[in-house]
Amino acid sequence: MKKGDLIYLPSNVNLVKITRIGTRSHIGDLLKLQKPKNVLFLGDTGEKPAGWSSSKYLKVLYDGEEWLVKEDDAILGRLKND
């Protein structure tokens, strides 16, 4: 994937925002999608909340804000009406 690619997220996917406390990352906000959405890919990130699975997370633009989503939940290039 490259920056600016369109990503399709099915319903019930969790989006997270990360906050830092000292040197550790923690969940700041959590949002569960009620409907499928198309979002923009902003880049890969190695950052994830402390204690979370080893899944790879992607940085995406949703509703004008940066969020993280598990790579396994994202489908590259699928177009559907929001």
C-alpha positions in Angstrom: 0.0 0.0 0.0 1.1 3.5 -0.6 0.0 6.8 1.0 -3.3 8.0 -0.4 -4.6 4.5 -1.3 -8.3 3.9 -0.7 -9.0 1.3 2.0 -12.4 -0.3 2.6 -13.3 -1.1 6.3 -16.2 -3.4 6.9 -18.7 -2.7 9.7 -17.8 -3.6 13.3 -14.1 -2.8 12.7 -12.4 -1.0 15.6 -10.4 2.2 15.1 -8.1 3.4 17.8 -6.2 6.5 18.8 -3.0 6.2 20.7 -1.9 8.4 23.5 1.6 8.4 25.2 2.2 8.2 28.9 5.9 8.5 29.4 7.5 6.0 26.9 4.4 3.7 26.7 1.6 3.9 24.2 -2.0 3.4 25.4 -5.5 3.6 23.9 -6.7 7.2 23.8 -10.0 6.7 22.0 -11.8 3.6 20.5 -14.4 3.7 17.8 -16.4 0.7 16.4 -17.7 1.3 12.9 -21.4 0.8 12.6 -21.4 0.9 8.8 -18.7 0.0 6.3 -16.5 3.0 5.3 -13.8 3.9 2.7 -10.8 5.6 4.3 -7.4 6.9 3.1 -4.2 5.1 3.9 -1.7 7.4 5.6 1.1 5.0 6.3 2.3 2.0 8.3 2.9 2.3 12.0 4.7 0.1 14.5 2.9 1.8 17.3 0.2 0.1 19.2 -1.2 0.2 22.7 0.7 -1.7 25.5 -0.4 -5.3 25.8 -2.2 -5.5 22.4 -1.6 -8.3 20.0 1.3 -8.3 17.6 -0.9 -7.4 14.7 0.3 -4.8 12.3 -1.6 -1.5 12.5 -2.2 1.0 9.7 -2.6 4.8 10.0 -5.8 5.9 8.2 -7.8 9.1 7.8 -11.4 8.8 9.0 -13.8 11.7 9.4 -10.9 14.2 9.2 -8.8 12.5 11.9 -5.9 10.0 12.1 -6.8 6.6 13.5 -5.1 3.2 13.6 -6.7 0.0 12.3 -5.5 -3.6 12.2 -4.1 -4.4 8.8 -6.1 -7.7 8.8 -9.3 -5.6 9.0 -8.5 -3.4 5.9 -9.3 -4.3 2.3 -7.2 -2.4 -0.2 -9.0 -0.7 -3.2 -12.5 -1.9 -2.7 -15.1 0.7 -3.6 -18.5 0.7 -2.0 -21.0 3.5 -1.3 -20.6 4.8 2.2 
